[in-house]
Amino acid sequence: MRIFLPTLFLQPSSARCATSRPSLLNLLAIWRSRRALASLSENQLQDIGISRPEARTEAARPIWDAPTSWTC
């Protein structure tokens, strides 16, 4: 079975950086990361050095609001 992804989502990173528009796959990864951050326990947050309010703030950000370094 082959999975076909439209070429729109498979732009080279240089093209994405030039337009500052993350691909759909990057947006999905950002969303998943933020959901995972929101579900961490207090001990897990302490292990990575983030407070609960910081985790909530980050998890509440929209998926398109991400640093360029995350999307390039």
Secondary structure, DSSP 8 states (H G I E B T S, - for coil): ------GGGG--HHHHHHHT---HHHHHHHHHHHHHHHT--HHHHHHHT--HHHHHHHHHS-TT---HHHH-
